[in-house]
Amino acid sequence: MNWKMESSTRFLFAFMGGFREFALRESGCGLKNAPVKQSQQVIIVGGGLAGLACAVTLRDGGWQPLVLEAGDDFGGRVRTDVMESFLLDRGFQVYLDAYPEAGKLLDLKALDLQPFDPGALVFDGKRLRRVMDPFRRPTHALESARQPIGTLMDKLRVGLLKLRATGWTPEKIASHPEMSTLQWLREFGFSEGMIDTFFRSFYGGIFLERDLRTSSRMFEFTFQMFSRGSATLPARGMQEIPRQLVDRLGSDCLRAQCRVSSLSRHGVALESGEALTSQHIVLATDATAAKGLFPAAWGRSPEWRSVTHLYFSASDSPLREKLIALNGVAGGLVNNVCVPSEIAPDYAPSGRALISVSVLGDRRSGDLVERVRQELRAWFGDQVAGWRHLRTDCIAQALPEQPPGSDSFAKPGFRQVDGVHICGDHMSHPSIEGAITSGVRTAHALMRA
Ligand SMILES: Cc1cc2nc3c(=O)[nH]c(=O)nc-3n(C[C@H](O)[C@H](O)[C@H](O)COP(=O)(O)OP(=O)(O)OC[C@H]3O[C@@H](n4cnc5c(N)ncnc54)[C@H](O)[C@@H]3O)c2cc1C
């Protein structure tokens, strides 16, 4: 925003209701009786994990953040709704308990993380075949080796990759040659069969695309996280993660249903007509909202990957194990299925099972539920007819595209443009870890400055 626009916007704000200094409160944000210098006040636009992580880090450093969130609650893309006593996360998400930065900021014990077992069930067109991590489930090693999911050499290569990945750091990953995940897997020597039956569905569920066009660095990072720890669900739903950060901030630092309509380095205007000023502004929205609010910082429009997610309720769990089921065959709608209530029982009321089904892309259509049901009969048999559809969410802006060249692991995790700090998963890498790292680093940069 150039100065001319900035001063005219300021004039408009002042005309509409007058500037209101984001108040100097003696007891603000838990800083009881501690005078807060004006230079320590920060307005953070966006109350997803990046904005909340930034706010908590600033508050812990004695600063006074104010998070402005457009939605009716905090958490951004990590939200959980309660419906008929089911806990419905908005889209299938997991927390990887080896995430290094997120693990430092969050109280993982309080989240009561419930782990998936290390392995998967792969649908090969006829039936579900169990493939377990032989390092962590050695008793299943023989069974896994015999499954027709890749060759024996592929299974040995997974072991070799695990050994290599133990020595990787984010800096090391950033120094590796970058290519598409597909090319990386081929160069590492995996067979096309292994790529098609396992990697496309497993990483399809993580990257939300089965072409494996995502940067190989994201593949290396997630592979390492899976090798070091477990995929988990917080016992009371994914939104417990942002809720924990919200609880550390207190109501003085948070305003929901508060959409920012424009901003400059000096302040923000709210949709309500109110204007707030502050010494520091952090833009912590998703990439598309950030481009809308601050076009100066962007070139081309951000691209997104989408997912359509369905929940069903059943009297019996179709998977009596803590595993994810993957579609190992080309074609078809469904990419992955799991039963969150098998992992964390609070996801469903007693006597019911909650079934989560992910269909990649924006696949809203009138008969989607019936087509999914039809397809899953081949996986689980006639019991599917008894499943009750609970809800379908189409998440059009789920993950920002991350092609080779996005340099995610080499970036500092934020940018400063015209005095505004920009953070979010699009400044780092699209994950809970990426969003939290970006928010924390932004806070440290502000405090250092
Ligand atoms: C379906 C799905 C599956 C995923 N699976 C995983 C997974 O398994 N593991 C994993 O680690 N990650 C996963 N992710 C990614 C992870 O959830 C995101 O990378 C992360 O939550 C992004 O956080 P953020 O704070 O950067 O952005 P967001 O969560 O998008 O937060 C931005 C916030 O800004 C607010 N906002 C926008 N415009 C305005 C405005 N004008 N004024 C005020 N506020 C505004 C928005 O309402 C939002 O709350 C998944 C994401 C989705 C959607």
Ligand as a Chemical Component Dictionary entry (heavy atoms), coordinates in Angstrom:
data_LIG
# 
_chem_comp.id                   LIG 
_chem_comp.type                 NON-POLYMER 
_chem_comp.pdbx_formal_charge   0 
_chem_comp.three_letter_code    LIG 
# 
loop_
_chem_comp_atom.comp_id 
_chem_comp_atom.atom_id 
_chem_comp_atom.alt_atom_id 
_chem_comp_atom.type_symbol 
_chem_comp_atom.charge 
_chem_comp_atom.model_Cartn_x 
_chem_comp_atom.model_Cartn_y 
_chem_comp_atom.model_Cartn_z 
_chem_comp_atom.pdbx_ordinal 
LIG C1  C1  C 0 -8.582  -31.168 5.419  1  
LIG C2  C2  C 0 -7.227  -30.823 5.947  2  
LIG C3  C3  C 0 -6.368  -31.819 6.335  3  
LIG C4  C4  C 0 -5.123  -31.504 6.881  4  
LIG N1  N1  N 0 -4.358  -32.509 7.389  5  
LIG C5  C5  C 0 -3.280  -32.187 8.136  6  
LIG C6  C6  C 0 -2.606  -33.192 8.883  7  
LIG O1  O1  O 0 -3.024  -34.356 8.914  8  
LIG N2  N2  N 0 -1.505  -32.830 9.610  9  
LIG C7  C7  C 0 -1.035  -31.547 9.613  10 
LIG O2  O2  O 0 -0.027  -31.289 10.271 11 
LIG N3  N3  N 0 -1.666  -30.568 8.912  12 
LIG C8  C8  C 0 -2.780  -30.843 8.207  13 
LIG N4  N4  N 0 -3.471  -29.868 7.544  14 
LIG C9  C9  C 0 -2.861  -28.528 7.427  15 
LIG C10 C10 C 0 -3.029  -27.628 8.648  16 
LIG O3  O3  O 0 -4.302  -27.744 9.225  17 
LIG C11 C11 C 0 -2.809  -26.176 8.180  18 
LIG O4  O4  O 0 -1.570  -26.106 7.510  19 
LIG C12 C12 C 0 -2.773  -25.178 9.341  20 
LIG O5  O5  O 0 -3.861  -25.355 10.210 21 
LIG C13 C13 C 0 -2.795  -23.754 8.776  22 
LIG O6  O6  O 0 -2.792  -22.819 9.827  23 
LIG P1  P1  P 0 -2.684  -21.265 9.519  24 
LIG O7  O7  O 0 -2.789  -20.550 10.812 25 
LIG O8  O8  O 0 -1.477  -21.022 8.673  26 
LIG O9  O9  O 0 -3.924  -20.902 8.577  27 
LIG P2  P2  P 0 -5.499  -20.995 8.875  28 
LIG O10 O10 O 0 -5.786  -22.160 9.726  29 
LIG O11 O11 O 0 -6.160  -20.925 7.550  30 
LIG O12 O12 O 0 -5.818  -19.672 9.715  31 
LIG C14 C14 C 0 -6.038  -18.426 9.135  32 
LIG C15 C15 C 0 -7.136  -17.706 9.919  33 
LIG O13 O13 O 0 -7.291  -16.385 9.394  34 
LIG C16 C16 C 0 -8.659  -16.056 9.481  35 
LIG N5  N5  N 0 -8.943  -14.945 8.559  36 
LIG C17 C17 C 0 -8.962  -14.969 7.198  37 
LIG N6  N6  N 0 -9.268  -13.744 6.728  38 
LIG C18 C18 C 0 -9.441  -12.938 7.806  39 
LIG C19 C19 C 0 -9.762  -11.559 7.958  40 
LIG N7  N7  N 0 -9.985  -10.766 6.906  41 
LIG N8  N8  N 0 -9.861  -11.031 9.215  42 
LIG C20 C20 C 0 -9.625  -11.810 10.303 43 
LIG N9  N9  N 0 -9.325  -13.131 10.207 44 
LIG C21 C21 C 0 -9.232  -13.684 8.980  45 
LIG C22 C22 C 0 -9.359  -17.351 9.083  46 
LIG O14 O14 O 0 -10.718 -17.351 9.503  47 
LIG C23 C23 C 0 -8.509  -18.374 9.821  48 
LIG O15 O15 O 0 -8.992  -18.660 11.103 49 
LIG C24 C24 C 0 -4.718  -30.140 6.988  50 
LIG C25 C25 C 0 -5.572  -29.131 6.563  51 
LIG C26 C26 C 0 -6.837  -29.458 6.085  52 
LIG C27 C27 C 0 -7.782  -28.340 5.738  53 
# 
loop_
_chem_comp_bond.comp_id 
_chem_comp_bond.atom_id_1 
_chem_comp_bond.atom_id_2 
_chem_comp_bond.value_order 
_chem_comp_bond.pdbx_ordinal 
LIG C1  C2  SING 1  
LIG C2  C3  SING 2  
LIG C2  C26 DOUB 3  
LIG C3  C4  DOUB 4  
LIG C4  N1  SING 5  
LIG C4  C24 SING 6  
LIG N1  C5  DOUB 7  
LIG C5  C6  SING 8  
LIG C5  C8  SING 9  
LIG C6  O1  DOUB 10 
LIG C6  N2  SING 11 
LIG N2  C7  SING 12 
LIG C7  O2  DOUB 13 
LIG C7  N3  SING 14 
LIG N3  C8  DOUB 15 
LIG C8  N4  SING 16 
LIG N4  C9  SING 17 
LIG N4  C24 SING 18 
LIG C9  C10 SING 19 
LIG C10 O3  SING 20 
LIG C10 C11 SING 21 
LIG C11 O4  SING 22 
LIG C11 C12 SING 23 
LIG C12 O5  SING 24 
LIG C12 C13 SING 25 
LIG C13 O6  SING 26 
LIG O6  P1  SING 27 
LIG P1  O7  DOUB 28 
LIG P1  O8  SING 29 
LIG P1  O9  SING 30 
LIG O9  P2  SING 31 
LIG P2  O10 DOUB 32 
LIG P2  O11 SING 33 
LIG P2  O12 SING 34 
LIG O12 C14 SING 35 
LIG C14 C15 SING 36 
LIG C15 O13 SING 37 
LIG C15 C23 SING 38 
LIG O13 C16 SING 39 
LIG C16 N5  SING 40 
LIG C16 C22 SING 41 
LIG N5  C17 SING 42 
LIG N5  C21 SING 43 
LIG C17 N6  DOUB 44 
LIG N6  C18 SING 45 
LIG C18 C19 SING 46 
LIG C18 C21 DOUB 47 
LIG C19 N7  SING 48 
LIG C19 N8  DOUB 49 
LIG N8  C20 SING 50 
LIG C20 N9  DOUB 51 
LIG N9  C21 SING 52 
LIG C22 O14 SING 53 
LIG C22 C23 SING 54 
LIG C23 O15 SING 55 
LIG C24 C25 DOUB 56 
LIG C25 C26 SING 57 
LIG C26 C27 SING 58 
# 
